[in-house]
């Protein structure tokens, strides 16, 4: 698989460019967002399937027309499937998917955690923007799936990453930079902490800092973990040892 080795500066530029064209006010202040407006804006189509029977796959992007085996609840089936293919009350069914479709797992859309849905959706948007050429040597009906482990918060700091891990890191980085733009996130953090300028060294994690992270997460329509890592990336909050159990989604 081929991929372009974007620098962090280039990834920030990609995220800022999309904000500039989508809604440039987002670059300077936090705004609520309907992420499916972004999907429409980049000329893609959103859809919602159960991508797996156990939430192990959160999103998918289709670079070409093709098929995917979506998981169908037995309660929604036209006819009873054989027991041999049923898992967790669901069964796989071959389903057509059109080029340019971004699919989010139905369980996320049906849940009440918009932070997970927002990050997953924008992550898939950046796969569409950055990575179509990465899969030119794959079959014509190739669809790219994002397993939950792809959203692991420590992915970008691992050495010797595989090509797939690199493009997942790039999509994660761009999603974070888009949802929490550098200027807006910095200004809002300083205001919340009562600071006039950026600290000379990142602030140590305290109860007050954690409260500020939670407040900003709400304002930027993300969860606590991606907000924390974004502020650490911006050198506003100190980094602790990265946890293998923390996920952006």
DRENPA-3360 file (N, C-alpha, C; in nm, 2 decimals, always signed):
BEGIN
1 = XXXXXXXX = +0.08/-0.12/+0.00/+0.00/+0.00/+0.00/+0.09/+0.12/+0.00 ~ +0.05/+0.22/-0.08/+0.13/+0.35/-0.09/+0.06/+0.45/+0.00 ~ +0.15/+0.54/+0.06/+0.09/+0.65/+0.14/+0.19/+0.77/+0.14 ~ +0.14/+0.89/+0.16/+0.23/+1.00/+0.16/+0.26/+1.03/+0.31 ~ +0.39/+1.06/+0.34/+0.43/+1.08/+0.48/+0.41/+1.22/+0.52 ~ +0.29/+1.26/+0.55/+0.26/+1.40/+0.58/+0.33/+1.44/+0.72 ~ +0.38/+1.56/+0.73/+0.43/+1.61/+0.85/+0.31/+1.66/+0.93 ~ +0.33/+1.69/+1.06/+0.22/+1.74/+1.14/+0.18/+1.88/+1.09;
9 = XXXXXXXX = +0.28/+1.96/+1.04/+0.24/+2.09/+0.99/+0.15/+2.07/+0.87 ~ +0.18/+1.97/+0.78/+0.09/+1.95/+0.67/-0.04/+1.90/+0.71 ~ -0.05/+1.82/+0.81/-0.18/+1.77/+0.85/-0.26/+1.88/+0.91 ~ -0.20/+1.97/+0.99/-0.27/+2.09/+1.04/-0.32/+2.17/+0.93 ~ -0.24/+2.19/+0.82/-0.28/+2.27/+0.71/-0.40/+2.20/+0.64 ~ -0.41/+2.07/+0.63/-0.52/+2.01/+0.56/-0.65/+2.03/+0.65 ~ -0.63/+2.02/+0.78/-0.75/+2.04/+0.87/-0.80/+2.18/+0.86 ~ -0.70/+2.28/+0.87/-0.74/+2.42/+0.87/-0.80/+2.46/+0.73;
17 = XXXXXXXX = -0.75/+2.40/+0.62/-0.80/+2.43/+0.49/-0.95/+2.39/+0.48 ~ -0.98/+2.27/+0.54/-1.12/+2.23/+0.53/-1.21/+2.32/+0.62 ~ -1.16/+2.36/+0.74/-1.24/+2.45/+0.82/-1.25/+2.59/+0.75 ~ -1.15/+2.63/+0.68/-1.15/+2.76/+0.61/-1.26/+2.76/+0.51 ~ -1.28/+2.66/+0.44/-1.38/+2.65/+0.33/-1.51/+2.61/+0.38 ~ -1.52/+2.53/+0.49/-1.65/+2.49/+0.54/-1.71/+2.59/+0.63 ~ -1.64/+2.65/+0.73/-1.69/+2.75/+0.82/-1.56/+2.81/+0.89 ~ -1.51/+2.92/+0.84/-1.39/+2.97/+0.89/-1.39/+3.03/+1.03;
25 = XXXXXXXX = -1.51/+3.05/+1.08/-1.52/+3.10/+1.22/-1.48/+2.99/+1.31 ~ -1.48/+2.86/+1.27/-1.44/+2.75/+1.36/-1.29/+2.76/+1.39 ~ -1.22/+2.83/+1.30/-1.07/+2.84/+1.33/-1.04/+2.93/+1.45 ~ -1.13/+3.02/+1.49/-1.10/+3.11/+1.60/-1.19/+3.09/+1.72 ~ -1.30/+3.02/+1.71/-1.38/+3.00/+1.83/-1.45/+2.87/+1.82 ~ -1.49/+2.80/+1.93/-1.56/+2.68/+1.93/-1.70/+2.70/+1.88 ~ -1.75/+2.61/+1.80/-1.88/+2.61/+1.75/-1.94/+2.47/+1.74 ~ -2.07/+2.46/+1.77/-2.13/+2.33/+1.76/-2.13/+2.29/+1.61;
33 = XXXXXXXX = -2.13/+2.16/+1.58/-2.12/+2.12/+1.45/-2.20/+1.99/+1.42 ~ -2.26/+1.99/+1.30/-2.33/+1.87/+1.25/-2.23/+1.81/+1.16 ~ -2.16/+1.70/+1.20/-2.05/+1.65/+1.12/-2.10/+1.59/+0.98 ~ -2.23/+1.56/+0.97/-2.28/+1.51/+0.84/-2.29/+1.63/+0.74 ~ -2.30/+1.75/+0.79/-2.28/+1.86/+0.70/-2.14/+1.87/+0.63 ~ -2.04/+1.82/+0.71/-1.91/+1.81/+0.65/-1.90/+1.70/+0.55 ~ -1.97/+1.59/+0.57/-1.97/+1.48/+0.48/-2.03/+1.53/+0.35 ~ -2.14/+1.60/+0.36/-2.20/+1.66/+0.23/-2.11/+1.76/+0.17;
41 = XXXXXXXX = -2.04/+1.84/+0.25/-1.96/+1.95/+0.19/-1.84/+1.89/+0.11 ~ -1.79/+1.77/+0.15/-1.68/+1.71/+0.07/-1.73/+1.62/-0.04 ~ -1.87/+1.63/-0.07/-1.93/+1.56/-0.18/-1.93/+1.41/-0.15 ~ -1.95/+1.37/-0.03/-1.97/+1.23/+0.00/-2.11/+1.21/+0.05 ~ -2.14/+1.09/+0.07/-2.28/+1.05/+0.12/-2.27/+0.97/+0.25 ~ -2.34/+1.01/+0.35/-2.34/+0.94/+0.48/-2.44/+0.82/+0.48 ~ -2.41/+0.72/+0.55/-2.50/+0.60/+0.56/-2.46/+0.54/+0.70 ~ -2.56/+0.45/+0.74/-2.54/+0.39/+0.87/-2.58/+0.24/+0.86;
49 = XXXXXXXX = -2.48/+0.16/+0.89/-2.50/+0.01/+0.90/-2.45/-0.03/+1.03 ~ -2.49/-0.15/+1.07/-2.41/-0.22/+1.17/-2.29/-0.29/+1.10 ~ -2.18/-0.23/+1.12/-2.06/-0.27/+1.05/-2.00/-0.40/+1.10 ~ -2.03/-0.43/+1.23/-1.99/-0.56/+1.29/-2.09/-0.59/+1.40 ~ -2.09/-0.72/+1.45/-2.19/-0.75/+1.55/-2.14/-0.71/+1.69 ~ -2.02/-0.66/+1.70/-1.97/-0.64/+1.84/-1.90/-0.50/+1.85 ~ -1.93/-0.40/+1.76/-1.87/-0.27/+1.76/-1.72/-0.27/+1.75 ~ -1.67/-0.37/+1.68/-1.52/-0.37/+1.66/-1.48/-0.28/+1.54;
57 = XXXXXXXX = -1.58/-0.25/+1.46/-1.56/-0.16/+1.34/-1.65/-0.04/+1.36 ~ -1.59/+0.08/+1.36/-1.66/+0.20/+1.39/-1.70/+0.28/+1.26 ~ -1.62/+0.27/+1.16/-1.65/+0.34/+1.04/-1.59/+0.28/+0.91 ~ -1.64/+0.32/+0.80/-1.60/+0.27/+0.67/-1.60/+0.38/+0.57 ~ -1.51/+0.38/+0.47/-1.52/+0.47/+0.36/-1.51/+0.39/+0.23 ~ -1.59/+0.42/+0.13/-1.59/+0.35/+0.01/-1.52/+0.44/-0.10 ~ -1.41/+0.38/-0.16/-1.34/+0.45/-0.26/-1.40/+0.42/-0.40 ~ -1.48/+0.31/-0.41/-1.53/+0.27/-0.53/-1.67/+0.20/-0.50;
65 = XXXXXXXX = -1.75/+0.18/-0.61/-1.87/+0.10/-0.59/-1.83/-0.04/-0.55 ~ -1.91/-0.10/-0.47/-1.88/-0.24/-0.43/-1.99/-0.29/-0.33 ~ -1.95/-0.39/-0.26/-2.04/-0.46/-0.16/-1.97/-0.47/-0.03 ~ -2.06/-0.47/+0.07/-2.01/-0.50/+0.21/-2.11/-0.59/+0.28 ~ -2.06/-0.68/+0.36/-2.15/-0.76/+0.44/-2.19/-0.69/+0.57 ~ -2.30/-0.61/+0.56/-2.36/-0.55/+0.68/-2.42/-0.65/+0.77 ~ -2.42/-0.62/+0.90/-2.49/-0.71/+1.00/-2.63/-0.66/+1.02 ~ -2.72/-0.75/+1.01/-2.87/-0.72/+1.02/-2.92/-0.78/+1.14;
73 = XXXXXXXX = -2.99/-0.71/+1.23/-3.06/-0.77/+1.34/-3.17/-0.87/+1.29 ~ -3.18/-0.98/+1.36/-3.28/-1.08/+1.32/-3.42/-1.02/+1.32 ~ -3.44/-0.92/+1.42/-3.57/-0.86/+1.42/-3.61/-0.78/+1.30 ~ -3.50/-0.74/+1.22/-3.53/-0.66/+1.10/-3.52/-0.75/+0.97 ~ -3.50/-0.88/+0.99/-3.48/-0.97/+0.87/-3.62/-1.00/+0.80 ~ -3.61/-1.01/+0.67/-3.73/-1.05/+0.59/-3.76/-1.20/+0.61 ~ -3.65/-1.28/+0.63/-3.67/-1.42/+0.66/-3.57/-1.47/+0.76 ~ -3.59/-1.58/+0.83/-3.51/-1.62/+0.93/-3.38/-1.68/+0.87;
81 = XXXXXXXX = -3.26/-1.63/+0.91/-3.13/-1.68/+0.86/-3.10/-1.81/+0.93 ~ -3.01/-1.89/+0.87/-2.96/-2.01/+0.93/-2.89/-1.98/+1.06 ~ -2.90/-2.06/+1.16/-2.83/-2.04/+1.29/-2.68/-2.03/+1.28 ~ -2.63/-2.10/+1.18/-2.48/-2.10/+1.16/-2.42/-1.96/+1.13 ~ -2.50/-1.87/+1.09/-2.44/-1.74/+1.05/-2.49/-1.63/+1.15 ~ -2.56/-1.67/+1.25/-2.61/-1.57/+1.35/-2.51/-1.55/+1.46 ~ -2.49/-1.42/+1.50/-2.39/-1.39/+1.61/-2.45/-1.27/+1.68 ~ -2.46/-1.28/+1.81/-2.52/-1.17/+1.89/-2.65/-1.12/+1.83;
89 = XXXXXXXX = -2.73/-1.21/+1.79/-2.86/-1.17/+1.74/-2.86/-1.11/+1.60 ~ -2.75/-1.12/+1.53/-2.74/-1.05/+1.40/-2.68/-1.15/+1.30 ~ -2.69/-1.12/+1.17/-2.63/-1.20/+1.07/-2.58/-1.11/+0.95 ~ -2.48/-1.16/+0.88/-2.43/-1.08/+0.77/-2.51/-1.09/+0.64 ~ -2.52/-0.97/+0.57/-2.60/-0.97/+0.45/-2.52/-0.88/+0.35 ~ -2.50/-0.94/+0.23/-2.43/-0.86/+0.12/-2.51/-0.74/+0.09 ~ -2.45/-0.62/+0.10/-2.51/-0.49/+0.08/-2.43/-0.40/-0.01 ~ -2.50/-0.34/-0.11/-2.43/-0.26/-0.21/-2.39/-0.13/-0.14;
97 = XXXXXXXX = -2.27/-0.08/-0.18/-2.22/+0.05/-0.12/-2.16/+0.13/-0.24 ~ -2.20/+0.26/-0.25/-2.16/+0.34/-0.36/-2.03/+0.42/-0.33 ~ -1.95/+0.44/-0.43/-1.83/+0.52/-0.42/-1.86/+0.66/-0.35 ~ -1.77/+0.70/-0.26/-1.79/+0.82/-0.19/-1.89/+0.81/-0.07 ~ -1.92/+0.69/-0.03/-2.01/+0.67/+0.09/-1.92/+0.66/+0.21 ~ -1.96/+0.74/+0.31/-1.90/+0.73/+0.45/-2.00/+0.66/+0.54 ~ -1.96/+0.55/+0.59/-2.06/+0.47/+0.68/-2.01/+0.47/+0.82 ~ -2.10/+0.51/+0.91/-2.08/+0.51/+1.05/-2.16/+0.39/+1.11;
105 = XXXXXXXX = -2.10/+0.32/+1.21/-2.17/+0.21/+1.27/-2.30/+0.26/+1.33 ~ -2.41/+0.19/+1.31/-2.54/+0.23/+1.35/-2.55/+0.24/+1.51 ~ -2.47/+0.15/+1.57/-2.48/+0.16/+1.72/-2.43/+0.29/+1.77 ~ -2.33/+0.35/+1.70/-2.28/+0.48/+1.74/-2.39/+0.59/+1.72 ~ -2.45/+0.58/+1.60/-2.55/+0.68/+1.57/-2.67/+0.67/+1.66 ~ -2.70/+0.55/+1.70/-2.82/+0.53/+1.78/-2.79/+0.56/+1.93 ~ -2.66/+0.57/+1.97/-2.63/+0.60/+2.10/-2.64/+0.75/+2.13 ~ -2.59/+0.79/+2.25/-2.61/+0.93/+2.30/-2.47/+0.99/+2.31;
113 = XXXXXXXX = -2.36/+0.93/+2.26/-2.23/+0.99/+2.27/-2.19/+1.05/+2.14 ~ -2.23/+1.18/+2.13/-2.20/+1.25/+2.00/-2.05/+1.27/+1.98 ~ -1.97/+1.27/+2.09/-1.83/+1.29/+2.07/-1.77/+1.18/+1.99 ~ -1.81/+1.05/+2.02/-1.76/+0.94/+1.94/-1.80/+0.95/+1.80 ~ -1.93/+0.98/+1.78/-1.98/+0.99/+1.64/-1.91/+1.10/+1.56 ~ -1.89/+1.22/+1.63/-1.82/+1.33/+1.56/-1.68/+1.29/+1.52 ~ -1.61/+1.23/+1.61/-1.47/+1.20/+1.58/-1.46/+1.09/+1.47 ~ -1.54/+0.99/+1.48/-1.54/+0.88/+1.38/-1.58/+0.93/+1.25;
121 = XXXXXXXX = -1.68/+1.02/+1.24/-1.72/+1.07/+1.11/-1.61/+1.16/+1.04 ~ -1.55/+1.25/+1.12/-1.45/+1.34/+1.06/-1.32/+1.26/+1.02 ~ -1.29/+1.16/+1.10/-1.18/+1.06/+1.07/-1.21/+1.00/+0.93 ~ -1.33/+0.96/+0.91/-1.36/+0.90/+0.77/-1.35/+1.00/+0.66 ~ -1.39/+1.12/+0.69/-1.39/+1.23/+0.59/-1.24/+1.25/+0.55 ~ -1.15/+1.25/+0.64/-1.01/+1.27/+0.60/-0.95/+1.15/+0.53 ~ -1.00/+1.03/+0.56/-0.96/+0.92/+0.47/-1.00/+0.95/+0.33 ~ -1.12/+1.00/+0.31/-1.17/+1.04/+0.17/-1.08/+1.14/+0.11;
129 = XXXXXXXX = -1.04/+1.24/+0.19/-0.96/+1.35/+0.14/-0.81/+1.32/+0.11 ~ -0.76/+1.24/+0.20/-0.61/+1.22/+0.20/-0.57/+1.09/+0.13 ~ -0.65/+0.99/+0.14/-0.60/+0.85/+0.11/-0.66/+0.77/-0.01 ~ -0.74/+0.83/-0.10/-0.79/+0.74/-0.20/-0.68/+0.68/-0.29 ~ -0.57/+0.75/-0.31/-0.46/+0.69/-0.39/-0.38/+0.59/-0.32 ~ -0.40/+0.58/-0.19/-0.32/+0.48/-0.11/-0.36/+0.34/-0.15 ~ -0.49/+0.32/-0.20/-0.54/+0.19/-0.23/-0.56/+0.16/-0.37 ~ -0.48/+0.23/-0.46/-0.50/+0.21/-0.60/-0.46/+0.07/-0.65;
137 = XXXXXXXX = -0.38/+0.00/-0.57/-0.34/-0.14/-0.61/-0.43/-0.24/-0.55 ~ -0.54/-0.20/-0.48/-0.64/-0.29/-0.43/-0.74/-0.32/-0.53 ~ -0.83/-0.42/-0.50/-0.94/-0.45/-0.60/-1.03/-0.33/-0.62 ~ -1.10/-0.34/-0.73/-1.18/-0.22/-0.77/-1.29/-0.19/-0.67 ~ -1.34/-0.29/-0.60/-1.45/-0.26/-0.51/-1.40/-0.25/-0.36 ~ -1.27/-0.21/-0.34/-1.21/-0.20/-0.21/-1.28/-0.10/-0.13 ~ -1.31/-0.14/+0.00/-1.37/-0.05/+0.10/-1.27/-0.05/+0.22 ~ -1.25/+0.07/+0.28/-1.15/+0.07/+0.39/-1.23/+0.08/+0.52;
145 = XXXXXXXX = -1.21/-0.01/+0.61/-1.28/-0.02/+0.74/-1.18/+0.03/+0.85 ~ -1.24/+0.10/+0.94/-1.17/+0.15/+1.06/-1.21/+0.07/+1.18 ~ -1.12/-0.02/+1.23/-1.15/-0.09/+1.35/-1.13/+0.00/+1.47 ~ -1.19/-0.03/+1.58/-1.18/+0.05/+1.70/-1.04/+0.08/+1.74 ~ -0.95/-0.02/+1.72/-0.81/-0.01/+1.76/-0.74/+0.10/+1.68 ~ -0.80/+0.14/+1.56/-0.74/+0.24/+1.48/-0.75/+0.38/+1.55 ~ -0.85/+0.39/+1.64/-0.87/+0.52/+1.71/-0.79/+0.52/+1.84 ~ -0.70/+0.43/+1.87/-0.62/+0.43/+1.99/-0.54/+0.56/+2.00;
153 = XXXXXXXX = -0.55/+0.62/+2.11/-0.49/+0.75/+2.13/-0.34/+0.75/+2.11 ~ -0.27/+0.64/+2.14/-0.13/+0.64/+2.14/-0.07/+0.60/+2.00 ~ -0.15/+0.58/+1.90/-0.10/+0.53/+1.77/+0.01/+0.61/+1.71 ~ -0.01/+0.75/+1.72/+0.09/+0.83/+1.65/+0.23/+0.84/+1.72 ~ +0.24/+0.78/+1.84/+0.37/+0.79/+1.90/+0.44/+0.65/+1.91 ~ +0.39/+0.56/+1.83/+0.46/+0.43/+1.82/+0.56/+0.43/+1.71 ~ +0.67/+0.36/+1.73/+0.77/+0.35/+1.62/+0.74/+0.23/+1.53 ~ +0.80/+0.24/+1.41/+0.79/+0.13/+1.32/+0.64/+0.10/+1.28;
161 = XXXXXXXX = +0.56/+0.20/+1.26/+0.42/+0.18/+1.23/+0.41/+0.12/+1.09 ~ +0.31/+0.04/+1.07/+0.27/-0.02/+0.94/+0.21/+0.09/+0.86 ~ +0.20/+0.07/+0.73/+0.13/+0.17/+0.64/-0.01/+0.20/+0.68 ~ -0.08/+0.09/+0.72/-0.22/+0.11/+0.77/-0.22/+0.20/+0.89 ~ -0.13/+0.17/+0.99/-0.13/+0.25/+1.11/-0.09/+0.40/+1.08 ~ -0.01/+0.42/+0.98/+0.03/+0.56/+0.95/-0.09/+0.63/+0.90 ~ -0.17/+0.57/+0.81/-0.29/+0.65/+0.75/-0.39/+0.66/+0.86 ~ -0.41/+0.57/+0.95/-0.50/+0.59/+1.06/-0.46/+0.70/+1.15;
169 = XXXXXXXX = -0.33/+0.71/+1.18/-0.27/+0.82/+1.26/-0.30/+0.95/+1.19 ~ -0.28/+0.96/+1.06/-0.30/+1.08/+0.98/-0.45/+1.12/+0.99 ~ -0.54/+1.03/+0.98/-0.68/+1.06/+0.99/-0.72/+1.10/+1.13 ~ -0.66/+1.04/+1.23/-0.69/+1.08/+1.37/-0.64/+1.22/+1.39 ~ -0.51/+1.25/+1.34/-0.45/+1.38/+1.36/-0.54/+1.49/+1.30 ~ -0.58/+1.47/+1.17/-0.66/+1.57/+1.10/-0.79/+1.59/+1.17 ~ -0.86/+1.48/+1.21/-0.99/+1.49/+1.28/-0.97/+1.57/+1.40 ~ -0.87/+1.55/+1.48/-0.85/+1.63/+1.60/-0.82/+1.78/+1.57;
177 = XXXXXXXX = -0.74/+1.80/+1.47/-0.71/+1.94/+1.43/-0.83/+2.01/+1.37 ~ -0.91/+1.94/+1.30/-1.03/+2.00/+1.24/-1.14/+2.03/+1.35 ~ -1.16/+1.94/+1.44/-1.26/+1.96/+1.54/-1.22/+2.05/+1.65 ~ -1.08/+2.06/+1.67/-1.03/+2.14/+1.78/-0.91/+2.22/+1.72 ~ -0.95/+2.32/+1.63/-0.84/+2.40/+1.56/-0.74/+2.46/+1.66 ~ -0.62/+2.47/+1.62/-0.51/+2.52/+1.70/-0.54/+2.66/+1.77 ~ -0.58/+2.76/+1.69/-0.60/+2.89/+1.75/-0.72/+2.89/+1.84 ~ -0.83/+2.83/+1.80/-0.95/+2.83/+1.88/-0.93/+2.75/+2.01;
185 = XXXXXXXX = -0.87/+2.63/+2.00/-0.84/+2.55/+2.12/-0.75/+2.62/+2.22 ~ -0.65/+2.68/+2.17/-0.55/+2.76/+2.25/-0.62/+2.87/+2.32 ~ -0.69/+2.95/+2.25/-0.76/+3.07/+2.31/-0.86/+3.03/+2.41 ~ -0.94/+2.93/+2.38/-1.04/+2.89/+2.48/-0.98/+2.83/+2.60 ~ -0.87/+2.75/+2.59/-0.80/+2.70/+2.71/-0.75/+2.81/+2.80 ~ -0.68/+2.91/+2.74/-0.62/+3.02/+2.81/-0.73/+3.09/+2.88 ~ -0.85/+3.12/+2.82/-0.96/+3.19/+2.88/-1.01/+3.11/+2.99 ~ -1.03/+2.98/+2.97/-1.09/+2.90/+3.08/-1.00/+2.89/+3.20;
193 = XXXXXXXX = -0.87/+2.89/+3.18/-0.77/+2.88/+3.29/-0.74/+3.02/+3.35 ~ -0.79/+3.13/+3.29/-0.76/+3.26/+3.34/-0.62/+3.31/+3.31 ~ -0.56/+3.26/+3.19/-0.42/+3.30/+3.16/-0.42/+3.40/+3.05 ~ -0.33/+3.49/+3.05/-0.32/+3.59/+2.95/-0.24/+3.55/+2.83 ~ -0.15/+3.45/+2.85/-0.07/+3.40/+2.74/-0.04/+3.25/+2.76 ~ +0.01/+3.19/+2.66/+0.04/+3.05/+2.67/+0.15/+3.02/+2.77 ~ +0.14/+2.92/+2.85/+0.24/+2.89/+2.95/+0.38/+2.86/+2.88 ~ +0.49/+2.89/+2.95/+0.62/+2.87/+2.90/+0.65/+2.72/+2.89;
201 = XXXXXXXX = +0.59/+2.64/+2.99/+0.60/+2.50/+2.99/+0.45/+2.44/+3.00 ~ +0.42/+2.33/+2.95/+0.29/+2.27/+2.97/+0.24/+2.26/+3.11 ~ +0.12/+2.29/+3.14/+0.06/+2.29/+3.27/+0.05/+2.14/+3.32 ~ +0.09/+2.12/+3.44/+0.07/+1.99/+3.50/-0.08/+1.96/+3.52 ~ -0.11/+1.83/+3.51/-0.25/+1.78/+3.53/-0.29/+1.80/+3.67 ~ -0.39/+1.88/+3.69/-0.45/+1.91/+3.82/-0.60/+1.90/+3.81 ~ -0.67/+1.90/+3.92/-0.82/+1.90/+3.91/-0.87/+2.02/+3.83 ~ -0.81/+2.13/+3.85/-0.85/+2.25/+3.77/-0.83/+2.23/+3.62;
209 = XXXXXXXX = -0.71/+2.18/+3.58/-0.68/+2.15/+3.44/-0.78/+2.05/+3.39 ~ -0.80/+1.94/+3.46/-0.90/+1.84/+3.41/-1.04/+1.89/+3.39 ~ -1.08/+1.98/+3.48/-1.21/+2.05/+3.47/-1.21/+2.13/+3.34 ~ -1.10/+2.20/+3.31/-1.10/+2.28/+3.19/-1.10/+2.20/+3.07 ~ -1.04/+2.08/+3.07/-1.04/+1.99/+2.96/-1.18/+1.94/+2.93 ~ -1.25/+1.91/+3.04/-1.39/+1.86/+3.03/-1.48/+1.97/+2.97 ~ -1.46/+2.10/+3.02/-1.54/+2.21/+2.96/-1.51/+2.23/+2.82 ~ -1.39/+2.23/+2.78/-1.35/+2.25/+2.64/-1.41/+2.13/+2.55;
217 = XXXXXXXX = -1.40/+2.01/+2.60/-1.45/+1.90/+2.53/-1.60/+1.92/+2.49 ~ -1.68/+1.97/+2.58/-1.82/+2.00/+2.56/-1.83/+2.11/+2.45 ~ -1.75/+2.21/+2.46/-1.76/+2.32/+2.37/-1.72/+2.28/+2.22 ~ -1.62/+2.19/+2.21/-1.57/+2.15/+2.08/-1.64/+2.03/+2.03 ~ -1.74/+1.98/+2.10/-1.82/+1.86/+2.06/-1.74/+1.74/+2.04 ~ -1.65/+1.71/+2.14/-1.57/+1.59/+2.14/-1.57/+1.53/+2.28 ~ -1.51/+1.42/+2.30/-1.50/+1.36/+2.43/-1.37/+1.41/+2.50 ~ -1.36/+1.37/+2.63/-1.25/+1.42/+2.71/-1.11/+1.38/+2.65;
225 = XXXXXXXX = -1.10/+1.25/+2.61/-0.97/+1.20/+2.57/-0.91/+1.27/+2.45 ~ -0.98/+1.29/+2.34/-0.93/+1.37/+2.23/-0.90/+1.51/+2.26 ~ -0.98/+1.57/+2.35/-0.95/+1.71/+2.39/-0.82/+1.71/+2.47 ~ -0.80/+1.62/+2.56/-0.68/+1.62/+2.64/-0.56/+1.60/+2.55 ~ -0.56/+1.51/+2.46/-0.45/+1.48/+2.37/-0.42/+1.60/+2.28 ~ -0.53/+1.67/+2.24/-0.51/+1.79/+2.15/-0.43/+1.90/+2.23 ~ -0.47/+1.92/+2.35/-0.41/+2.02/+2.43/-0.26/+1.98/+2.46 ~ -0.24/+1.85/+2.48/-0.10/+1.81/+2.50/-0.02/+1.83/+2.37;
233 = XXXXXXXX = -0.08/+1.80/+2.25/-0.01/+1.83/+2.13/+0.02/+1.97/+2.11 ~ -0.06/+2.06/+2.16/-0.04/+2.20/+2.15/+0.05/+2.26/+2.26 ~ +0.10/+2.16/+2.34/+0.20/+2.20/+2.45/+0.14/+2.29/+2.55 ~ +0.01/+2.27/+2.58/-0.06/+2.35/+2.68/-0.08/+2.27/+2.81 ~ -0.08/+2.13/+2.80/-0.10/+2.04/+2.91/+0.01/+1.94/+2.90 ~ +0.07/+1.90/+3.02/+0.18/+1.81/+3.02/+0.13/+1.67/+2.98 ~ +0.23/+1.60/+2.92/+0.20/+1.46/+2.88/+0.24/+1.36/+2.99 ~ +0.15/+1.27/+3.02/+0.18/+1.16/+3.10/+0.21/+1.04/+3.01;
241 = XXXXXXXX = +0.25/+0.93/+3.07/+0.27/+0.81/+2.99/+0.15/+0.77/+2.91 ~ +0.16/+0.74/+2.79/+0.05/+0.71/+2.70/-0.01/+0.58/+2.74 ~ -0.14/+0.57/+2.74/-0.21/+0.45/+2.78/-0.26/+0.37/+2.66 ~ -0.23/+0.24/+2.67/-0.28/+0.15/+2.56/-0.43/+0.14/+2.56 ~ -0.49/+0.18/+2.67/-0.64/+0.16/+2.69/-0.72/+0.28/+2.65 ~ -0.65/+0.39/+2.61/-0.73/+0.51/+2.58/-0.75/+0.53/+2.43 ~ -0.87/+0.56/+2.40/-0.91/+0.57/+2.26/-0.97/+0.71/+2.23 ~ -0.96/+0.76/+2.11/-1.02/+0.88/+2.07/-1.17/+0.86/+2.06;
249 = X = -1.22/+0.74/+2.03/-1.36/+0.70/+2.01/-1.39/+0.59/+2.10;
% end
